[in-house]
Amino acid sequence: MPGKFCVSLSYAKDNADKATVAFVIATAALASDKETMVFLSTEAVRLAQQGYADEIHEEGFARMALSCVTSPVRPGYDDGALRQ
């Protein structure tokens, strides 16, 4: 799978360091012209909620700017948990 990169993330506010590092890695993959996907599971799924990541900030890193994140909903996979 040359040119493709997947980061699996299962942390959010419960471990800001791991959540931040996952997005730093994903950003580096994008900068290397890799087709990049971030797979969110368990607690990290909350990052798809608008504004949830705004409070996550690990010292030494920029704040998470997830306004560019898209979360396509596929028919049959949306249980409504992310809707406010």
C-alpha positions in Angstrom: 0.0 0.0 0.0 2.5 2.6 -1.0 1.3 6.1 -0.5 -1.4 5.2 2.1 -1.2 5.7 5.8 -3.7 4.9 8.6 -3.4 6.2 12.2 -5.6 4.3 14.7 -6.6 6.4 17.7 -8.6 5.4 20.8 -7.8 8.3 23.1 -9.1 11.8 23.5 -9.4 13.9 26.7 -8.6 10.7 28.7 -5.0 10.8 27.3 -4.2 14.1 25.6 -0.6 13.1 24.9 -1.5 10.0 22.9 -4.3 11.9 21.1 -2.0 14.7 20.2 0.8 12.5 19.0 -1.6 10.6 16.7 -2.6 13.8 14.9 1.1 14.9 14.7 1.8 11.6 13.0 -1.2 12.0 10.7 -0.1 15.5 9.8 3.4 14.3 9.0 2.0 11.6 6.7 0.0 14.2 4.9 3.0 16.4 4.5 4.8 13.4 3.0 2.1 13.1 0.3 0.5 10.0 1.8 -3.2 9.4 1.5 -4.0 9.5 5.2 -6.9 8.3 7.3 -7.4 8.6 11.1 -9.4 5.7 12.5 -11.2 6.8 15.6 -12.4 4.2 18.1 -13.7 4.1 21.7 -13.1 7.4 23.4 -11.6 9.0 20.3 -14.9 8.9 18.5 -15.9 11.9 20.5 -13.3 13.9 18.6 -15.7 13.9 15.7 -18.1 16.1 17.8 -17.9 19.7 17.0 -15.9 21.6 19.6 -14.9 18.5 21.7 -11.2 18.7 20.8 -11.0 22.4 21.6 -10.0 21.7 25.2 -7.3 19.2 24.3 -3.9 20.8 24.4 -0.6 19.0 25.2 2.3 21.2 26.3 4.8 21.8 23.5 2.2 21.1 20.7 -0.2 23.4 18.8 -3.9 23.1 19.8 -5.8 20.5 17.9 -7.5 22.2 14.9 -10.0 19.7 13.8 -12.2 22.0 11.8 -10.8 20.4 8.6 -11.9 16.9 9.8 -14.7 15.3 7.8 -16.8 12.5 9.2 -18.7 10.8 6.4 -21.6 8.9 7.7 -22.3 5.7 5.8 -25.9 4.3 5.7 -26.3 1.7 8.4 -23.3 2.9 10.4 -24.8 6.0 12.1 -26.4 5.1 15.4 -26.9 8.8 16.2 -24.3 8.8 19.0 -22.4 11.7 17.6 -25.4 14.0 17.0 -26.0 16.6 19.6 
